């Protein structure tokens, strides 16, 4: 797969230029594979799923703030020739998408916030232990136990955990630091692009109240609750997430670049 602006990415091509390209931004400690094939290969749309700096197969050391990750997204968009995109972000990726919409609105055709929030506090025990090679696996195990619906197949949990273990502890801790300092609650009313909020009914990490708050503050935002899904709802319910995303893209008005 290709690399642009030092970021490794997957690309699903499409001749459809009447709708914006879809840019998938993974969460803390993740990579592009945390977006399942049903979402990465969304039929009829151009989809880019990237590995953030220091994640997956991308070079770099990771960042410790959401605005710094936003800079990497902007550089990536410039490198592949995307002027505007639908920003789809999971958890920390949702924070990056929100930062894009608030501070670089001209590059954003729409938002899809998946299991995210306007404020993303991280438990102190996660911050203290994520960066240590000895204790980081324990943090990942805790996330595995906490991030899913009780209905989720253990094979889904095991595969995601095995992928997260590949993330260097320092990168994971940097992601948690970036999340912990993120807070745009007072600015949500400034968002002027179409917004879809997806939340799992059993999400304990970014619970329903987080999404309900955003839906009430972002003008015109839509919210959809997906049953029997937790914080990793795109892995737990990939068809439902793909269906919701596809329906949202179809609603977007988009003027392609000439």
Buried (B, 14 or more C-beta within 10 A) or exposed (E): EEBBBEBBBBBBEBEEEEBBBBBBBBBBBBBBBBBBEBBBBBEEBBBBBBBBBBBBEBEBEBBBBBBBBBBBBBBBBEBBEBEBBBBBBBBBBBBBBBBBBBBBEEBBBBBBBBBBBBBBEBBEEBBEBBBBEEBBBEBBEBBBEEBBBEEBEEEBBEEBBEBBBEBBBBBBBBBBBBBBBBBBEEBBEBBEBBBBBBBBBBBEBBBBEBBBBBBEBBEEBBBBBBEBBBBBBBBBBBEBBBBBBBEBBEEBEBEEEE
